[in-house]
């Protein structure tokens, strides 16, 4: 079949960058690929023929057995600070197929994950297990439905082969879609091992792809730094507002475009605790929930360091420019976070006492081990039953102050409640529900549990009774839940 039948329309601009940035190679063929999950709405948005993509030939493409016409498979080189330690990295088990141009003229990376060894695999086998790939599919699509910028999942294909992890597990390949896979770590790699001209080419390419308005500014590289900083501030705000914990905020997992990337050791908080950590390897809480804004700022400082030669010829002046830009992060983040928390509480205007009101509620939630999502959901639905928090005298006092606060704005009560329902999800991908879906799929070959979960998560702000089962916390909800990177 011809390329036009499937809808592929590749334009591989990243492959036109200096070859230092990547290694060209082909994916490793797999034994007997089988379609497990396919994202029809996303395929249609990308301009792909969803029926043909689910055919035998389409499965061959999504497994890497057949490279689509026009693609230019490559593994990207990058570095990164992993838990604070700088190292050379790169796509160890991922492969960029190319950039799909949608019918609307938008450009998206199409990437295999789990497609075999690359020059950057180090001691890894370059493969992926079915469970973690399905997990990324669930969480990334849930994040998209929540309105949080994210990479997305087009398909999961099983390989018909077993791979060695803690035990033998079925292998799989995820097809990931992203605005781009340019990372802070990409800039770190070129800054450390490339030439100044190559760094400039990467920065110019990033500007052209994501921030073309920078070309009309006085210094396009300062504008680049400012815009990346703003996108990260807004992204982390959205994480905090729904209780999402990324788990591995290394610089190689910070996408310049401002999308959430890498759904390994991530999870959503049940019981509210600012110190919540889910990653099995984060022994000291570096990437705990409450630390995420600070780590984002730290990562941005590392990004700024790579741009110093482009910000100003005078290094001292370049450092000052970078510091001035990065110092704005916490201001922008704080304002964005406060606006989001006001919306979660139905507050339209701004008063100086709002921060105290918000922090007092969070302190009570922590004290009474209240569920983060369900607390705000209950307030949104005016149903204050069944939680120890709501029975406490401290909450009664807080509730009175909150109601007084709402009375000091011109909007109606119903407007406030609607704002809250639009800002507080009724459902999130709760850890026990995700594990339930993965166990049914991987251990029993039953994908109906995952399909139902995905259906519920596709409309997270729909406060309807038929989702009630998906709002319940497990009997032993705590921060002891552990996630793994899946490598």
SEKEDO-378974 format. One record per residue (C-alpha): x, y, z; residue in three letters. Coordinates in steps of 0.5 Angstrom, whole numbers, plus 500, padded with zeros to 3 digits. Layout:
N
XYZAla/...
REM end
This chain:
487
500500500Unk/502507499Unk/504512504Unk/498516503Unk/493510504Unk/496510512Unk/496518512Unk/503518514Unk/506525512Unk/513525515Unk/518531515Unk/524530519Unk/527536521Unk/531534527Unk/535529522Unk/537535518Unk/541538525Unk/548536526Unk/549528526Unk/552529533Unk/545530536Unk/543523534Unk/545516531Unk/541513525Unk/539506526Unk/533502525Unk/528498530Unk/530491532Unk/525486528Unk/520483533Unk/517476533Unk/510476532Unk/507483534Unk/500484536Unk/495490537Unk/494491544Unk/491498545Unk/490503539Unk/488511540Unk/483512535Unk/482519536Unk/489521536Unk/490517530Unk/485521527Unk/488528529Unk/494526526Unk/491525520Unk/492517520Unk/487512517Unk/485508524Unk/483502520Unk/489501516Unk/493503522Unk/490497526Unk/491492520Unk/496487520Unk/501492516Unk/499497520Unk/501493526Unk/508491523Unk/509499522Unk/507500530Unk/512494532Unk/518497528Unk/518491523Unk/516495517Unk/519503517Unk/513507514Unk/515511508Unk/518517509Unk/520516516Unk/528517518Unk/529513524Unk/534515529Unk/536515537Unk/537522540Unk/543524544Unk/542527550Unk/545528557Unk/542529564Unk/542531571Unk/540524574Unk/538525582Unk/543531581Unk/549527578Unk/551529571Unk/552524566Unk/551522558Unk/545519556Unk/541518550Unk/535514547Unk/537507550Unk/530504548Unk/527509544Unk/527511537Unk/524517533Unk/521515527Unk/520522524Unk/515528525Unk/508527523Unk/505533519Unk/497533521Unk/492536516Unk/492542521Unk/499543519Unk/502542526Unk/508538527Unk/509532532Unk/514527534Unk/512520533Unk/517515537Unk/518508539Unk/519506546Unk/522499547Unk/524498540Unk/531495541Unk/538497543Unk/541503541Unk/548506541Unk/546510548Unk/543503551Unk/549502555Unk/548496559Unk/540496557Unk/537491552Unk/533497549Unk/526493550Unk/520495554Unk/515490558Unk/508490557Unk/506493564Unk/510499564Unk/508501557Unk/500500558Unk/501504564Unk/504510560Unk/498509556Unk/493510561Unk/497516565Unk/499520559Unk/491519556Unk/489521563Unk/493527564Unk/491529557Unk/484529559Unk/485533565Unk/488539561Unk/495538563Unk/500538557Unk/503531556Unk/506527551Unk/501522548Unk/500514547Unk/498512540Unk/499505540Unk/501499545Unk/503493541Unk/506486544Unk/512483541Unk/510476542Unk/517475546Unk/519475553Unk/524480556Unk/528479563Unk/526484568Unk/525482576Unk/522476572Unk/520474565Unk/515479562Unk/512480556Unk/515485551Unk/511491548Unk/513497544Unk/509504545Unk/508509540Unk/509516543Unk/507522540Unk/510529543Unk/510536540Unk/518534540Unk/523530544Unk/528536545Unk/530536553Unk/534540557Unk/538534557Unk/539535549Unk/542542551Unk/546540556Unk/549534551Unk/551539546Unk/554544551Unk/558539554Unk/560535548Unk/559540542Unk/561546539Unk/558553540Unk/556553533Unk/552547534Unk/549549540Unk/547555536Unk/544551531Unk/540547537Unk/537553540Unk/535556533Unk/532550531Unk/528550538Unk/526557537Unk/523556530Unk/520549532Unk/516552538Unk/518559539Unk/518563533Unk/516569536Unk/522570539Unk/525572532Unk/522578533Unk/525580540Unk/531584541Unk/535577544Unk/532571541Unk/536567546Unk/533571552Unk/526570550Unk/527562549Unk/529562556Unk/524566558Unk/518562555Unk/521555557Unk/521558564Unk/514560563Unk/512553560Unk/515549566Unk/512554571Unk/505553568Unk/506545567Unk/508544575Unk/502548577Unk/498544573Unk/501538577Unk/501540584Unk/493542583Unk/491535581Unk/496532586Unk/500529580Unk/508527582Unk/512526577Unk/517522581Unk/523522576Unk/524530575Unk/531529572Unk/534534567Unk/533529561Unk/526528563Unk/524536562Unk/521537555Unk/523544552Unk/516545549Unk/513544556Unk/510537556Unk/510532561Unk/514526559Unk/516520562Unk/511516566Unk/515511569Unk/515512577Unk/509517577Unk/503517581Unk/497521583Unk/497522591Unk/491519595Unk/492522602Unk/495529602Unk/502529604Unk/507534601Unk/512529603Unk/509524598Unk/514520594Unk/512514589Unk/519512586Unk/522506589Unk/529509588Unk/528516590Unk/530515597Unk/531522600Unk/525525597Unk/528529592Unk/522529587Unk/517529593Unk/510533591Unk/512539595Unk/519539592Unk/517539585Unk/517547584Unk/524547587Unk/526542582Unk/523545576Unk/527551578Unk/533548579Unk/533544572Unk/531551569Unk/538554572Unk/542548568Unk/538550562Unk/540557563Unk/547555564Unk/547552557Unk/545558554Unk/550563557Unk/555563551Unk/548565547Unk/545570552Unk/551575552Unk/559575549Unk/560578556Unk/560571561Unk/559576567Unk/553579564Unk/550573561Unk/550570568Unk/546576570Unk/541575565Unk/540568566Unk/539569574Unk/534575573Unk/530570568Unk/530564573Unk/529568579Unk/522570576Unk/520562576Unk/517562583Unk/514569582Unk/510566576Unk/509559579Unk/506562585Unk/501567582Unk/499561577Unk/498556583Unk/494561587Unk/490562581Unk/489555581Unk/487554588Unk/482560588Unk/479556582Unk/479550586Unk/475553592Unk/470557587Unk/474564588Unk/474569582Unk/477575585Unk/484576589Unk/484578596Unk/491578601Unk/488573606Unk/487568600Unk/494564601Unk/492563609Unk/485560607Unk/488555602Unk/494553607Unk/490552613Unk/485548609Unk/492544606Unk/494543613Unk/488540616Unk/488535610Unk/495533612Unk/493533619Unk/487529618Unk/490524612Unk/484527608Unk/484524600Unk/487530596Unk/482529590Unk/476527594Unk/476533599Unk/476538593Unk/471534590Unk/466534596Unk/467541597Unk/465542589Unk/459538590Unk/457540597Unk/457533600Unk/461533606Unk/460526609Unk/464521610Unk/471524612Unk/474525618Unk/476532616Unk/469535615Unk/467532622Unk/473536626Unk/472543629Unk/478546626Unk/474545619Unk/468548621Unk/472554623Unk/475554616Unk/469553613Unk/465559616Unk/471563614Unk/471560606Unk/463562606Unk/465569608Unk/470569603Unk/465567597Unk/460572600Unk/465578598Unk/465577591Unk/460579586Unk/459572582Unk/453567584Unk/454561589Unk/452557583Unk/458560579Unk/462559584Unk/460551584Unk/461551577Unk/468554577Unk/470548582Unk/467543578Unk/471545572Unk/477546577Unk/477539581Unk/477533577Unk/472527580Unk/476522578Unk/484521577Unk/488515575Unk/488512582Unk/494507584Unk/490501586Unk/485502579Unk/491502575Unk/494496578Unk/488493577Unk/487494570Unk/495492569Unk/494486573Unk/488484569Unk/491485562Unk/498483563Unk/497477568Unk/490475565Unk/490478558Unk/483481560Unk/483489557Unk/476490559Unk/478493566Unk/483498562Unk/478500557Unk/473501562Unk/478505566Unk/480509560Unk/473511559Unk/472514566Unk/478518566Unk/477521559Unk/472525562Unk/475527569Unk/471533570Unk/464530570Unk/461529577Unk/456524575Unk/454518580Unk/456512575Unk/463514576Unk/462513584Unk/466507584Unk/472510581Unk/473516586Unk/473511592Unk/480510596Unk/483503597Unk/482501604Unk/490502606Unk/491508602Unk/498511604Unk/504514601Unk/507507601Unk/505505594Unk/512504590Unk/513505582Unk/519503578Unk/522506572Unk/520500568Unk/527499564Unk/
REM end
